[in-house]
Amino acid sequence: STTRVLTLAYHVDYWNYLGWKDPFAQARFTERQRFANARIGNRTICTPQLMLNGQDYRRPSHDGFVQQLAAANREKPGADISLSASSAAGVLETSARVTLHRQDAKASTFLALYENHLANQVTAGENKGKRLEHDFVVRELAGPFALDGRTAVAHTFRLAQGWKMRDVSVAPFVQGAASGEVLQAVVLPHCAG
């Protein structure tokens, strides 16, 4: 069977005081990490942190991680998502249609625009002098869009100069509010030009 996973990297901004500012960091992502940790009862946050289906994953075992991914892929999705997108003049118009299969989930939809093949040169801190390469970097996150009786969400992303459109994708996902469980996620690569 095929194991599929959507990876999203939310760069946090709480290390920016070290004399080098992460160009991909956003305060909103720091808030998202703090909220996710409060939801599961973690008193501290760490970097890097891996959240697997709404839960903190700190086990060092690669095999255990692969087994958890396989188990998640065997679960019936809690939602169906269809996505359409079109771009013109520096914007990307997106529209997602969501059908929930678990009405008690109090779920919300998010639309993540992310970019691959990014790099930066670190000028200070513990990684000083290193070139760091990044994939799945969330550039913009729209939502949460509550699904209380609604089945469609739309968002217009403004595309910044310097983003490599051939490396940009949009990923809508549906997440349960109480558990953080991802009920479904899909990816639509952006076609440059």
ABEGO torsion letter per residue (X at the ends): XBBBBBBBBBBBAAAAAAGBBBAABBAAAAAAAAAAAAAAGBABBBOBBBBBGGBBBABABAAAAAAAAAAAAABBBABBBBBBBBBBGGBBBBBBBBBBABAAAGBBBBBBBBBBGBBBBBABEAABGBBBBBBGBBABBBOBBBABGBABBBBBBBBBBGBBAAABBBBBBBBBAAAGBBABBBBBBBBBX
